[in-house]
């Protein structure tokens, strides 16, 4: 990252680091489009009323003000709901976009979006105030089949698998279902469901004892209810059948009736359980081990209504979840028409930071150019430009020396940029020659037919092991 940056949390990559980021973006886009997703870009700002739908994260919203308002020294009394703020995710803008363009979209609408977002959170390693997210979502018109809750995490796993070439470890999606959790909590007699979900979502960060304390102090749970919530969070299973069996046993231990006819709470939990079992079993049939049930995944955000996901990298526990999402049925609506959706989001800037600083990813060279054409003197620059243009017309990236300095300085400049070849235009009737400054080999060359070595022809990402 560029040194001397004065704004904490606003990363600026050096050119060689930007190469890695761009390759990651290109790879993700390729996989998303292979799976039929359509690319969009939304505006950077949304009304405060839309941004506030997100709940707890609203305290991190950056609101916009005109300089005239600030210099006038007057306090802005406009309600937050009526002001503009920078979007802090891509899901809220998507919901607005779908409603506004519903007449022009084909449903289910499958979209990918890779764009910057802004959050006013405390900057730390891998967490920024301005960063890039990469999202995929499927939005239905009125309804949305459950099978997308299996397909989307598998698309993300496929995309993350491609990024292993850039040093990323194996990724595993951990899935849960909000209906399962809510039904269980209601069966225990708890009423502050959103509060319980938010506290359970902190389990990996602060530990079971602290979560139990918060459940009793802020959510009205008894010690027994708090213990039952933690037992649910620690429930694990290899497949859907085992998950169902263990869940029913847990319900019985805590006095929750396991009859969908007599218990509305269990009926709700059972809906979520059946969907989660389907996700785990169907994902295992397609890509074994890629998606597992993890009942402590809560996603403490207000708009999720069904499946929720977090994604973790093998051997990178300190990084936390690098891809998350879930199902939302009520975020977008138009009159009586609802647009339910399911989606996942990658914190792309966090991934790039990990690749650069932990995995050892780097650009094979700073410049994309494979050749730098030398300039003997400024009167002959036109000849050098013509050679460069001939190479470019054949798909060979070429640059021209910035000045007609001594030849050694020109070669040194190319070497600093990592450009492997320097082209010497012919003089006094002699033919052109090209030098590989890595190996020292030099040979006659014709700009209309010469080809660089395939190993160094393209700027790539390599891993320092």
MOMOHU-V31913 format. One line per field, one symbol per residue. ss: DSSP state (a for helix, b for strand, c for the rest). phi: phi as a letter, one per 30 degrees, with the letter a starting at -180 (. if undefined). psi: psi as a letter, one per 40 degrees, with the letter a starting at -180 (. if undefined). A space follows every 50 residues. Layout:
BEGIN
ss=???
phi=???
psi=???
END
This chain:
BEGIN
ss=cccccccccbccccaaaaaaaaaaaaaaaaaaaacccbbcccccbbbaaa aaaaaaaaaaccbcccaaaaaccccccccaaacbbbccccaaaaaaaaaa caaaccccbbbbbbbbbbcccccbccbccbbbbbbbbbbccccccccaaa aaaaaaaaaaaaaaaaccccbbbbbbbaaaaaaaaaaaccccaaaaaaaa ccaaaacaaaaaaaaaaaccccaaaaaaaaaaaccccccaaaaaaaaaaa aaaccccccccccaaaaaaaaaaaaaaaaaaaaaaaccccbbbccccccc ccccccbbbbbbbcccaaacccbbbbbbccccbbccbbccbbbbbbbaaa aaaaaaaaacbbbcccccccbbbccccaaaaaaaaaaaaaaaaccccbbb ccccccaaaaaaaaaaacccbbbbccccccccbbbbcccccbbbcccccc ccccccccccbbbcc
phi=.edidccdjcdbddedddededdddddddedddecidcdbbcddcbdedd ddddiededcdcccbdeeddddicddcdeedcccbddcacdddddddddd cedccccdccbcabadbbbdcddaeibbdbaccbcbbbcccjbbeddddc dddddddddddddddcjdddcbdccbbdddddddddddjdcddddddddd dceddciddddedddddccidddddddddddddcdbadaddddddddddd dddcicdcbddcbdddddddeddddddddddddddcbeidbbdbdcdchd cdcdbbdbbbbbceibdddidcabllcbcbdcabiddcbdbbabbcdddd ddedddccdidaddadcddcbcddbdaddceedddddddddddcicdbbb edbddeeddddddddddiddbcccddbhidddbbcdddcidbadabddbd bdeddcdcdbcbcdd
psi=ihiehehhegihiiddddddddddddddddddddeeihhihiidiiiddd dedebdedeehhiiiidddddeehhhehiddeiiihieaedddddddddd edeeihihhhiihhiiihhfihiihehidhihihihihhigdihiddded ddddddddddddedeeehihihhhiahddddddddddeeidgdddddddd eedddeiddddddddddeeeiidddddddddddehiididdddddddddd dddffhhfhddehdddddddddddddddddddddddghedhihheehdgf idehebiiiihihhefdddahehiaahheedhigbehigiihiihhgddd ddddddedefiiididiehdhhhihdiddeddddddddddddeeehhiih hdifiiddddddddddeehdihhhiiifeiiiihhheddehhiiiheeei hihddedihihihh.
END
